[in-house]
């Protein structure tokens, strides 16, 4: 079984980026979606990304923003990967990949479960993330239906994960990876470097 993929999202300081990299994260995420307490601008993300080794993905997170704007910000921020976290179509993912970015498409659990079978088969070839209905709120979701018919391709589990529950959820749901933001914060939008290390250690213990 491939090593669990771990993404630490919503980073905004050199210290939190360094903590995630030092603890063994596979990806660090920068939020460009407006309205989040974790939103950063492209200039800051580019600066933070300079300290990230080439084998760790830098992920820009967007939500229902025009594709041209996404590409412009992602290019300015020099991220390797674009994560779309809204209602974006598969065509946007393909366009981003054609432009040279790696991609990740996030679905709320409700949106994923509502996909028609034919459309779900198309997404099986993509890297996807399944999140709670309200992303970034630190709330877990009922994964019964996901467990009954999990995605066939690479998929990340998100939504309410923290150092105390991630190992058990990984063992139960067997995702390809996990993504955390609020679960490693001391207060909303403020990362705790100790919790980042604890989370990664706990997630790796479930492999």
N, C-alpha and C positions, 0 to 999 in steps of 0.2 A: 504494500500500500504506500502511495507517495506521502511524503511528509505533509502534515497539516499546514495549510497556508494561513498565516496570521497577519491581519491588517489592523493597524492602530490608526483611527481616523480623528479628524477634527483637531489636528495639531497646529500650534500657532507660535511656539517659542523654540529657540535653539536647544534649550534644555530638554524639552519633551521629545523632540526629534532624536536627540542623542540618546535619550533613555530607551526609546523604542528600538533604535538600531542596535544598541549595546545588548539589549535583552534578546535579540534574535528575531525581530519582526521581519516578515517578508515584504511588507508594504507599509508606507506611511501615507496618510490621506490629508489633503487640504481642502477645506470647504469653500467653494465659490458661490454656492446658492445663497441668494439674498434672504435676510430674515433670521438666520441662525446666529446664536451667540458665538459660534466658532468660525464665522466667515472671515476670510483673509483676502487680501488683494494679491494680484499676480506678482507684484514686486516683492512682497514679503515671502510668498511661496517660493519664488525663484531663489531668493537668498537662503531660505531654509533648506531647499533642495540641494544646494551646493555641497552640503555636509553629508549627503546621503550616498553611500557606496553604490556603484553601478548595478550590483546584483540585488538591490532593494528597490522595488517599484515606488515611484512617486505618483500618487493618484489625485487627480483633480475631480472634485465632486460637484455636479451641477444638477439643477432640478427645474425642468420645464423652461429652459432658456433657449433662445434662438440658436440654431446650429452654428451660424457664422460667429456669434458671440462666444460660444463655447470654444470653437477652434481658435479664436483670437486670444482669449484668456489662457487657454491651455498652452498655446505656443509661447506667449509672453512669460508664463510661469515655468516653462521648460519641464512640464510633467511628462512622464513616460506613458501614463495611462489616464484615460478619461472614464469616469463613472457617471452614468446618467441615472438619476434617482427620481424620475417623474413618470410622465406618460409617453416618453419618446418611442418612436417606432424603430423597428429593426433596421430600416433604411438609414437612420442616423448613426447607428452603431457601425454599419458597413462603411458609411462615408468617413467616419472618424478613423477606421482602420485603413482605409485607402489613403488617408492623409498621414499615416505613419504612427498613429497612436495604438497602444494596446487598449482594450475596452473591458468594461464591466457594466452590466445593466442590473439595477436594483428594482425589485418588485416588493410591494407590501404583500403580506401573506394572502390577503383577500384578493388582490389583483392577480397573483400567481394562480390561485385556486380557480379563478374565474376564466382563465385562458381556455379557449377551445382547444381540443386535442391537437388539431392540425397546427395551430400556432405554437403550442407548447413544444411540439416536435422540432420546429424551426429554432426555438430558443435553446434546445438541447445542445446545439453545436456552439453555443456562446458561453462565456463565463457570466454567471448570474449571481445575484445576491438576494436572499429572501429575508425581509425585515418585518418588524411590527408595523401596524397600520400607521402609527405616528412615529416616523424615524427620529432618532436622537432623544426620545423621551425616556429611555431606560426601562421600557416595559417589555416583558416577554410575551409570547403569543402561544395560543394552542396549536401545537404542531402535529396533531393527530393525523390530519389529512395529508400533510407533507410527508409524514413518516410512512403512510400507507402507499403513497405514490411519489417517491422523491424524484427530483430532477435527474435525468440520465447523464448529464454532463457535469462539468465543474461548477459547484455552487457553494457559496459562502452563507453561513448562518449569522444573522445579526438580530438585534432587538433585545435589550435587557440583559445582555451578557455581562458578567463581572467575574472577578477572580474566584468567587465562591461557588458559582454554578456552571462555569464553562466546561469543566472536565466532564461532569455528568451529562450535559447536553450533547457534547461531542460523542460520548460513548453511546448515547441513546439514538441520536439522529444520524450519526456518521456523515457529517458534511465534509466537503473537500477542504473547507477552511472556515475561519471565523473572523468577524469584523466587530470591533468595539470602539465606542466613543465615550458616552456618558458613564459607562461602567468603570472607567479608570480616571474619574474626575473627583476632586475634593469638593468642588462646587460647580454649578452649571457653567460649562465652557472653560473650566480651569483644570488642566491635567495634573495628576499626581504621579510623579515619576516612580514612586514605590509601587503604586497600584499597577502601572504599566508592566513593570518587571514581574509582579505577582501574577498578573493575568497570563502573560506569555508562559511563565513557568507552569501554571496550572493547566493551560491548554496543551502544552507539550506532554504533560504527564498522562494525558488521555490517549496518546498515540499508541 
